[in-house]
Protein backbone atom coordinates (compact mmCIF):
# COMPACT_ATOMS: atom_id res chain seq x y z
CA UNK A 1 0.00 0.00 0.00
CA UNK A 2 2.70 2.44 0.92
CA UNK A 3 5.85 2.87 -1.13
CA UNK A 4 8.05 2.65 1.93
CA UNK A 5 6.96 -0.90 2.71
CA UNK A 6 8.98 -3.48 0.81
CA UNK A 7 7.65 -6.79 2.07
CA UNK A 8 9.87 -9.16 0.15
CA UNK A 9 13.01 -7.32 1.13
CA UNK A 10 11.87 -7.22 4.75
CA UNK A 11 11.66 -10.99 4.94
CA UNK A 12 15.04 -11.48 3.30
CA UNK A 13 16.83 -8.90 5.44
CA UNK A 14 15.24 -9.97 8.71
CA UNK A 15 16.24 -13.52 8.03
CA UNK A 16 19.88 -12.50 7.63
CA UNK A 17 19.74 -10.20 10.64
CA UNK A 18 18.24 -12.84 12.92
CA UNK A 19 21.19 -15.11 12.27
CA UNK A 20 23.56 -12.32 13.35
CA UNK A 21 21.57 -11.31 16.43
CA UNK A 22 21.29 -14.89 17.61
CA UNK A 23 24.94 -14.60 18.54
CA UNK A 24 24.27 -11.39 20.44
CA UNK A 25 26.52 -9.32 18.18
CA UNK A 26 24.25 -6.32 17.76
CA UNK A 27 23.09 -3.78 20.37
CA UNK A 28 19.42 -3.68 21.32
CA UNK A 29 17.72 -0.40 20.38
CA UNK A 30 14.11 0.36 21.31
CA UNK A 31 12.12 2.73 19.11
CA UNK A 32 9.43 4.74 20.90
CA UNK A 33 6.93 6.24 18.45
CA UNK A 34 4.87 9.37 19.12
CA UNK A 35 3.43 9.98 15.63
CA UNK A 36 4.32 12.96 13.46
CA UNK A 37 5.01 13.34 9.75
CA UNK A 38 7.42 10.41 9.78
CA UNK A 39 4.31 8.27 10.36
CA UNK A 40 2.12 10.42 8.13
CA UNK A 41 -0.10 9.35 5.24
CA UNK A 42 -1.44 11.32 2.27
CA UNK A 43 -3.84 10.59 -0.58
CA UNK A 44 -1.12 10.71 -3.24
CA UNK A 45 2.63 10.19 -3.40
CA UNK A 46 3.23 13.81 -4.44
CA UNK A 47 1.31 15.30 -1.51
CA UNK A 48 3.66 16.82 1.05
CA UNK A 49 1.18 19.09 2.84
CA UNK A 50 -2.30 18.47 4.20
CA UNK A 51 -1.52 14.86 5.12
CA UNK A 52 -2.58 12.98 8.26
CA UNK A 53 0.25 12.91 10.79
CA UNK A 54 0.67 9.79 12.90
CA UNK A 55 -1.37 7.54 10.60
CA UNK A 56 1.12 4.66 10.76
CA UNK A 57 2.15 2.62 13.78
CA UNK A 58 5.64 1.84 14.99
CA UNK A 59 5.64 -1.70 13.56
CA UNK A 60 4.96 -0.29 10.09
CA UNK A 61 7.85 2.15 10.47
CA UNK A 62 10.19 -0.65 11.53
CA UNK A 63 9.06 -2.97 8.74
CA UNK A 64 9.67 -0.21 6.19
CA UNK A 65 13.38 0.04 7.05
CA UNK A 66 14.72 -3.53 7.31
CA UNK A 67 18.26 -2.19 6.93
CA UNK A 68 18.10 -1.21 10.62
CA UNK A 69 18.36 -4.89 11.54
CA UNK A 70 21.90 -4.89 10.17
CA UNK A 71 23.08 -2.38 12.78
CA UNK A 72 20.92 -3.25 15.81
CA UNK A 73 18.27 -5.52 17.26
CA UNK A 74 15.27 -3.27 16.92
CA UNK A 75 11.82 -3.39 18.45
CA UNK A 76 9.28 -0.69 19.14
CA UNK A 77 6.52 0.70 21.35
CA UNK A 78 3.78 3.21 20.57
CA UNK A 79 3.79 6.00 23.19
CA UNK A 80 1.38 8.28 21.29
CA UNK A 81 0.23 8.86 17.73
CA UNK A 82 -0.18 12.60 17.29
CA UNK A 83 1.09 15.58 15.40
CA UNK A 84 3.70 17.16 17.68
CA UNK A 85 1.72 20.40 17.86
CA UNK A 86 -0.54 18.33 20.13
CA UNK A 87 2.25 17.14 22.42
CA UNK A 88 1.28 17.61 26.08
CA UNK A 89 3.07 17.69 29.41
CA UNK A 90 1.37 14.40 30.27
CA UNK A 91 2.84 12.68 27.20
CA UNK A 92 6.26 14.21 27.88
CA UNK A 93 6.23 12.78 31.40
CA UNK A 94 5.13 9.38 30.10
CA UNK A 95 7.89 9.44 27.47
CA UNK A 96 10.63 10.44 29.89
CA UNK A 97 9.61 7.82 32.45
CA UNK A 98 9.52 5.08 29.81
CA UNK A 99 12.95 6.05 28.47
CA UNK A 100 14.39 5.91 31.99
CA UNK A 101 12.82 2.49 32.55
CA UNK A 102 14.24 1.13 29.30
CA UNK A 103 17.74 2.52 29.76
CA UNK A 104 17.91 1.04 33.25
CA UNK A 105 17.79 -2.41 31.65
CA UNK A 106 21.07 -4.15 30.89
CA UNK A 107 19.74 -5.50 27.60
CA UNK A 108 18.89 -2.05 26.14
CA UNK A 109 21.77 -0.11 24.58
CA UNK A 110 19.83 2.98 23.53
CA UNK A 111 16.49 4.50 22.59
CA UNK A 112 15.27 6.16 19.38
CA UNK A 113 12.16 8.35 19.49
CA UNK A 114 10.12 9.25 16.42
CA UNK A 115 8.42 12.62 16.72
CA UNK A 116 6.78 15.37 14.71
CA UNK A 117 9.00 18.27 13.65
CA UNK A 118 6.77 21.13 14.79
CA UNK A 119 7.82 20.91 18.45
CA UNK A 120 11.00 18.89 17.99
CA UNK A 121 13.07 21.57 19.72
CA UNK A 122 11.02 21.06 22.92
CA UNK A 123 10.63 17.32 23.65
CA UNK A 124 14.31 16.40 23.14
CA UNK A 125 15.35 19.22 25.46
CA UNK A 126 12.91 17.97 28.10
CA UNK A 127 14.49 14.52 27.95
CA UNK A 128 17.96 16.05 27.85
CA UNK A 129 17.22 17.36 31.34
CA UNK A 130 15.33 14.36 32.75
CA UNK A 131 16.95 11.17 31.40
CA UNK A 132 19.16 9.54 34.03
CA UNK A 133 21.48 7.54 31.80
CA UNK A 134 24.55 8.05 29.63
CA UNK A 135 23.16 5.64 27.05
CA UNK A 136 22.20 7.27 23.73
CA UNK A 137 18.75 8.80 23.27
CA UNK A 138 18.11 9.93 19.71
CA UNK A 139 15.08 11.77 18.33
CA UNK A 140 14.26 11.64 14.65
CA UNK A 141 11.47 12.90 12.42
CA UNK A 142 10.57 13.71 8.83
CA UNK A 143 9.47 16.66 6.75
CA UNK A 144 7.66 14.50 4.18
CA UNK A 145 4.99 11.91 4.98
CA UNK A 146 5.77 8.21 4.61
CA UNK A 147 3.67 7.99 1.43
CA UNK A 148 5.60 10.68 -0.46
CA UNK A 149 8.07 10.15 -3.28
CA UNK A 150 11.51 10.59 -1.71
CA UNK A 151 10.14 10.38 1.82
CA UNK A 152 12.93 11.36 4.21
CA UNK A 153 11.64 9.37 7.17
CA UNK A 154 13.15 5.95 6.37
CA UNK A 155 16.72 7.25 6.00
CA UNK A 156 16.34 9.48 9.07
CA UNK A 157 15.14 6.50 11.09
CA UNK A 158 18.01 4.33 9.88
CA UNK A 159 20.50 7.07 10.72
CA UNK A 160 18.98 7.55 14.18
CA UNK A 161 19.27 3.83 14.99
CA UNK A 162 22.83 3.83 13.62
CA UNK A 163 23.78 6.71 15.91
CA UNK A 164 22.06 5.14 18.94
CA UNK A 165 23.92 1.89 18.32
CA UNK A 166 27.32 3.60 18.06
CA UNK A 167 29.50 3.41 21.20
CA UNK A 168 30.77 6.95 20.57
CA UNK A 169 27.22 8.29 21.08
CA UNK A 170 27.25 7.60 24.82
CA UNK A 171 27.42 10.54 27.19
CA UNK A 172 26.61 13.23 24.61
CA UNK A 173 23.15 14.04 25.91
CA UNK A 174 19.94 13.64 23.94
CA UNK A 175 20.49 14.03 20.20
CA UNK A 176 18.37 15.00 17.19
CA UNK A 177 19.18 13.23 13.91
CA UNK A 178 17.76 14.36 10.58
CA UNK A 179 19.10 15.02 7.10
CA UNK A 180 22.46 13.29 7.81
CA UNK A 181 23.21 15.65 10.72
CA UNK A 182 23.60 14.89 14.42
CA UNK A 183 22.37 17.77 16.58
CA UNK A 184 22.27 18.42 20.30
CA UNK A 185 18.85 18.69 21.94
CA UNK A 186 20.11 21.83 23.72
CA UNK A 187 20.77 23.72 20.50
CA UNK A 188 18.74 22.16 17.66
CA UNK A 189 15.70 24.03 16.41
CA UNK A 190 13.40 24.13 13.40
CA UNK A 191 14.39 27.00 11.11
CA UNK A 192 12.16 26.54 8.06
CA UNK A 193 8.51 25.56 7.69
CA UNK A 194 8.93 23.07 4.84
CA UNK A 195 12.51 22.30 3.76
CA UNK A 196 14.32 19.05 4.55
CA UNK A 197 17.34 20.80 6.09
CA UNK A 198 15.20 22.74 8.56
CA UNK A 199 16.85 21.52 11.80
CA UNK A 200 19.95 23.52 12.61
CA UNK A 201 21.89 25.01 15.49
CA UNK A 202 22.38 28.52 14.08
CA UNK A 203 25.06 29.65 16.54
CA UNK A 204 26.54 26.43 17.92
CA UNK A 205 26.58 23.97 15.01
CA UNK A 206 26.12 20.21 14.88
CA UNK A 207 27.63 17.47 17.04
CA UNK A 208 28.51 15.51 13.92
CA UNK A 209 27.37 14.01 10.65
CA UNK A 210 26.49 10.62 9.17
CA UNK A 211 28.35 9.68 5.99
CA UNK A 212 27.96 6.36 4.24
CA UNK A 213 26.10 4.93 7.21
CA UNK A 214 28.83 5.86 9.69
CA UNK A 215 28.51 8.56 12.40
CA UNK A 216 31.34 11.08 12.64
CA UNK A 217 31.26 12.98 15.94
CA UNK A 218 33.11 16.29 16.01
CA UNK A 219 32.06 18.12 19.20
CA UNK A 220 30.49 17.76 22.65
CA UNK A 221 28.15 20.01 24.60
CA UNK A 222 29.43 21.68 27.78
CA UNK A 223 25.95 22.52 29.09
CA UNK A 224 24.87 20.10 31.83
CA UNK A 225 22.50 17.29 30.81
CA UNK A 226 21.12 13.80 31.63
CA UNK A 227 22.95 12.18 34.57
CA UNK A 228 24.34 15.49 35.87
CA UNK A 229 20.99 17.28 35.71
CA UNK A 230 19.22 18.02 38.99
CA UNK A 231 15.81 17.47 37.42
CA UNK A 232 14.09 14.14 38.00
CA UNK A 233 10.49 13.55 36.91
CA UNK A 234 10.27 9.83 37.60
CA UNK A 235 7.94 10.55 40.53
CA UNK A 236 6.35 13.72 39.13
CA UNK A 237 2.68 13.38 38.13
CA UNK A 238 2.09 16.86 36.69
CA UNK A 239 4.25 19.76 35.50
CA UNK A 240 3.81 23.42 36.47
CA UNK A 241 1.85 25.61 34.04
CA UNK A 242 4.06 27.96 32.01
CA UNK A 243 2.80 30.16 29.18
CA UNK A 244 4.66 32.09 26.47
CA UNK A 245 3.67 35.69 25.72
CA UNK A 246 5.00 37.15 22.48
CA UNK A 247 6.40 40.65 22.39
CA UNK A 248 5.57 42.98 19.50
CA UNK A 249 4.73 46.60 18.77
CA UNK A 250 1.77 47.80 20.82
CA UNK A 251 1.57 44.49 22.72
CA UNK A 252 -1.23 44.60 25.34
CA UNK A 253 -1.05 44.28 29.10
CA UNK A 254 -4.21 42.14 29.24
CA UNK A 255 -2.32 39.02 28.14
CA UNK A 256 -0.69 39.02 31.58
CA UNK A 257 -4.06 39.56 33.24
CA UNK A 258 -5.31 36.43 31.47
CA UNK A 259 -2.28 34.40 32.57
CA UNK A 260 -2.73 35.52 36.18
CA UNK A 261 -6.45 34.74 36.05
CA UNK A 262 -5.67 31.21 34.82
CA UNK A 263 -3.22 30.74 37.71
CA UNK A 264 -0.12 29.99 35.66
CA UNK A 265 3.08 29.27 37.57
CA UNK A 266 5.41 30.95 35.10
CA UNK A 267 5.57 33.10 31.99
CA UNK A 268 8.20 33.24 29.27
CA UNK A 269 8.25 36.59 27.51
CA UNK A 270 9.44 36.23 23.89
CA UNK A 271 10.83 39.73 23.66
CA UNK A 272 12.12 41.75 20.75
CA UNK A 273 15.87 41.92 20.18
CA UNK A 274 17.76 40.85 23.27
CA UNK A 275 14.54 40.35 25.23
CA UNK A 276 13.48 44.00 25.21
CA UNK A 277 10.25 44.73 27.07
CA UNK A 278 7.69 47.34 26.04
CA UNK A 279 6.14 49.70 28.58
CA UNK A 280 2.87 47.74 28.58
CA UNK A 281 4.55 44.35 28.89
CA UNK A 282 6.78 45.70 31.65
CA UNK A 283 3.66 46.68 33.60
CA UNK A 284 2.16 43.25 32.90
CA UNK A 285 5.30 41.43 34.02
CA UNK A 286 5.48 43.41 37.25
CA UNK A 287 1.81 42.64 37.90
CA UNK A 288 2.48 38.91 37.27
CA UNK A 289 5.48 38.89 39.59
CA UNK A 290 3.42 40.56 42.32
CA UNK A 291 0.91 37.72 41.93
CA UNK A 292 3.70 35.16 42.47
CA UNK A 293 4.25 34.26 38.80
CA UNK A 294 7.90 33.82 37.81
CA UNK A 295 8.77 35.52 34.51
CA UNK A 296 11.72 34.79 32.19
CA UNK A 297 12.67 37.04 29.28
CA UNK A 298 13.79 35.31 26.07
CA UNK A 299 14.34 36.57 22.52
CA UNK A 300 11.98 36.07 19.62
CA UNK A 301 14.92 36.36 17.17
CA UNK A 302 15.78 32.65 17.32
CA UNK A 303 19.40 32.93 18.48
CA UNK A 304 21.71 34.93 20.68
CA UNK A 305 22.08 35.52 24.41
CA UNK A 306 19.64 37.59 26.48
CA UNK A 307 21.84 39.41 29.02
CA UNK A 308 20.86 40.31 32.55
CA UNK A 309 19.77 43.95 32.74
CA UNK A 310 18.81 45.64 36.01
CA UNK A 311 16.60 48.01 34.04
CA UNK A 312 14.39 45.22 32.72
CA UNK A 313 11.96 43.04 34.72
CA UNK A 314 12.15 39.28 35.06
CA UNK A 315 14.89 36.68 34.77
CA UNK A 316 16.72 35.95 31.50
CA UNK A 317 16.86 32.87 29.30
CA UNK A 318 20.57 32.97 28.44
CA UNK A 319 20.64 31.51 24.89
CA UNK A 320 17.49 29.39 25.11
CA UNK A 321 14.71 30.24 22.68
CA UNK A 322 11.22 30.85 24.13
CA UNK A 323 10.03 27.27 23.58
CA UNK A 324 13.05 25.72 25.27
CA UNK A 325 12.87 28.36 28.01
CA UNK A 326 9.35 27.18 28.79
CA UNK A 327 10.61 23.59 29.13
CA UNK A 328 13.37 24.59 31.54
CA UNK A 329 11.11 26.90 33.56
CA UNK A 330 8.54 24.11 34.02
CA UNK A 331 11.26 21.81 35.33
CA UNK A 332 12.85 24.52 37.44
CA UNK A 333 9.52 25.14 39.18
CA UNK A 334 9.36 21.47 40.21
CA UNK A 335 12.47 22.14 42.28
CA UNK A 336 12.19 25.70 43.62
CA UNK A 337 10.55 29.12 43.34
CA UNK A 338 13.75 30.94 44.32
CA UNK A 339 14.47 33.40 41.46
CA UNK A 340 18.24 33.35 41.91
CA UNK A 341 18.41 29.55 41.83
CA UNK A 342 16.22 29.47 38.72
CA UNK A 343 18.40 32.13 37.06
CA UNK A 344 21.41 29.92 37.75
CA UNK A 345 19.59 27.01 36.08
CA UNK A 346 19.20 29.08 32.91
CA UNK A 347 22.91 29.82 32.80
CA UNK A 348 23.79 26.17 33.53
CA UNK A 349 21.43 24.13 31.35
N, C-alpha and C positions, 0 to 999 in steps of 0.2 A: 504493500500500500504506500509506504513512504520510501523515498529514494534512498534514505540513509540506512535502511534495513536490507542487509544482504544475507539472506538466510543460508544459502549454500556455503558461503565463505565463513559464516559463523560456525557452522558445524565442523568444517575442516580445521579452522584455527583453534577452536576450543578443544578439539581432540588432541592436537599437538601440544597445546598449553597444559592440558591435564596431565600428560605424561611428565612434563617438566616439574609441575607443582607437586606431583606425588612424592618427589624427592625432597620437597621443602626448599627448593632453590630460590623461590621468588618471595618477596615481601607481601604481606597481606594488607591491602588498601581497601577501606570501606568508603563507598560513595553515598553521601547523604543528599537527597534531592529535595529542593524546595520549590521547583517549578521554573518559571521564567521563559524567556525566548528560546533558550537552548532546548526546552521541551515543548516548543510552540508548534502549532499546526495551522496551515492556511489552505484556502480552497484551490490554489494553483501553485506551481513550483516557481513562478516569477513574482509571487506576492511577498513583499518584505515589510509591509505595514498592514495594520488592521487584522492581524492574525490573532488566534487564541493562545495566549501564553499558558504554559503548564498543562497542555493537553495530553502529553505523553508521560508515562510513568518511568521510574528509574530502571526497571528491567528492560524496557524498550531502548533507553539510552545506552545501557550496557551492551545489549545485543547488537546495536548498530555500530559498535566500535570494537570488534573482536581483537584487534591489534593490541588492546590493553592487556590481554591475557599473556602476551609475550614479555611484559615488563613487571607484572604483579598478579597476585591472586586477588581478583576483584569481586566484591559483592556489594549490594546496595540496600538502602532503606529509604522510604518516602517519609520525610518530615512534614512537608506541606506541598501543595501544588497550586501556587499563586503567582501572579505577576508581582515583582518585588515592590511595586508602589503600594501593595497591600500588606507588606511585612509589618508585623506588630511586635510589641515588647514581649508578649506571651510566647510568640514563636521563637524570638531571639533567645529567650531563656531556655526554652525546650531544646533548641539547637545546641547552645553552649553546654548544657548539662549532658546531652547525649554524646557530644564530642569528648567531654571529659571522661565519661564512662568508657567509651571505646578505647581511648588512648591509655587508660589505666590497665588495659588487658595486655598481657605479654605477647599474644598472637597478633596484635594489630600494630602495624608499622607506621601508619599514617591515615589521614582522612582527607577526602576530596569532597567539596560541597558545590553542587550546582545551584545557581542563583540567577535571578533576573539582573539586568545591568542597571536599571533605573536607580536602585539604592545600593549598588555594589560598593560604594565607598563607606557605607555605614555598617552593615553586618560583619564584614571581615574585621573592621576596627573593634567592634564589640568583642569578638572572639579573641582578637589580639590582646585584649586586656583581661580576659576571663578564662582562657584555656590554661590549665595547670600541667603542661607537659612540654618538653622540648621536641617531641615528635612532630613531623610536618603536618600542617593543616593548610590546604590549598583550596581557594575558591576559584571557580571558573564559570563562564557564562557564554552567551552568544549574542550577536547583533542581528542575525538572520534566523528565522524559524527553521526547525528541523526539516521541513518539507521543501525548502527553497533550493534552487540550483546553487551550487557552491556554498551550501550551509557551512558556517564556521564552527558550529558546535562540536562536531565529531573530532576535529583536530585539536580544538581547545581542550576537550575532555581527555584525549590521549596525552596531550602535553601536561595537563594537570596531574594525571596519574603518574606519568614519568617523573615529574618533579617530586611528588610525594614519596615515590619509591627510591629516590636518590639519597644516599647517605649524607651527602653534602648539604641537603636541605634542612637537616636538624638544627634547632637552635636559632633559626633566623626569624622567628615570629610567624604570624599568619601571613600567607602570600596570596597574591591574585595573579592568575595566569590566563592571559588571552593574547591572541595575535603574535605568538612566539616570544612574548616578553614575560619576565618574572618580576612582579611588582610587590612592594611592601604594602600591607594593609594600612599602615600609618600614613602613607603618602599617596597611594593610588586614588585617582578620582576620574569620573567620566567627564570628558571635555568636549564631546560632540554628540549631537542627538542621534545620528544615524550611521556614522562611518565605522568601519571595522577596527580602526586603530584609535578608538576613542579613549581607552584607558591609559592614562599617563601620570607621571609625577612631574609636574611642570618645573619645579625648582630642584628637586632632589634626584631625579632619575630612577632608573630601574635597578633591581638587585642583580639581574642577569638576563640571559636570553636562552632560547632553545634552538639549536641548529642540528639538523639531521637526526632528530630524536634524542639529542644529548643536551642536558642542561649545562650551561656555563655560568657559574656564579662569579660576580665581580665585586660586590660590596656587601656590607652588613649595615644594620640600623642600630645607632647608638641609643635611641629612645627606648625606655624600659618597656618590656612586654612579657606576656605568658607567665613563666614560672617566677619572675621577679616582680610581677604586678601585685599590688596590694588588694586588688579587687577579686572577690570570690562570690559567684552567684549560685553556687551549687545548692545552697539552702535558702535562696531568695525566691519568694513566690510572686512578687510584683515589683516593678521598677517605678521610681519617682516620675512624676509628670513634668516634662520639660517641653516648652514650645519655642518655636523660632519666629521672631518678628523681623520683617525685612525693612531696612531703611531706604528711604527714597525722598525726593523733593516733596515737601508738604505732607510728610507722613503724619498720621493723626495720633493723638494721645489715647484715644478710646480703645486701641488695640490692647494696651496695657490694662485698662479697666476690665476688658473682657477676660484677659488672662487671670487677673486677680479674682474676678467673680467666679471663675471656674476652678479656683483653688489649685493652680499649678504650683509646683515646687521650685521650678527654675525657668528662666527665659534666656535664650541666646538671641542677641541682637545682631543681625547681619548688616553691619554698618557700611557706609560708603568709605572708600579709600582705606585708610588704616584703622577702620572701626569708628569713624567719626560719627558723632551723635548730634542730631538736630535739636533745636530748642524744645520742640514738642516731645520728642522721644526722651530727651533728658528729663523732662518733668514726669513722663510716664515711668521711666526707670526708677527715679527717686521714689515715686509713689509705690511701685512694686517692692522695692527694697524695704520701705517702711512697713509694708504688709508681710514681710518675712520671706519674700521671694528672692532667690539669689539670681543675679543677672551677670552674664558673660558677654562681652563685646567681641565679635568676630568681624571678618571682612567679607563683603559680598564679591570681591574681585576674583576670588578663586585661588590666590596664592599670596605669599608674603606674610611677614610677622606683624601682629598687632602689638605695639609697645604699650607698656604701662604709662599712664598719663594722669597725674594728680588732678588735672582740670576736667577729666571726663569721668562719668559715673561707671560703676560696675567693675568686674574683673575683666581680664583679657584672655584671649584664646591662644596666644602664642602664634603658631603657624597653622593651627587646625581650621579647616573651613567650617561654616556654620553647622552643616550636617554632622560632621565628626565631633564638633564641640558639644552638640546635643548628646551624643553617645557618652562622651566622657563626663559631662555634667550629671547625667542620670546615674552613672556609676559612682561618681564622687559623692552624690547625695545619699547613697546607701551606706557610706562610711562616716560622713560628718557634715555639719552645716557651718563649720568654721571657715570664713572667707579666705584667710591666709593659707590654710592647709589646702583648700581647693585651688587657689591660685598656684601653689607649688605643684599640684597635680598637673595643671596645664603646661607648666614649664618642663615637667618630667616625662610625660607620656605623649 
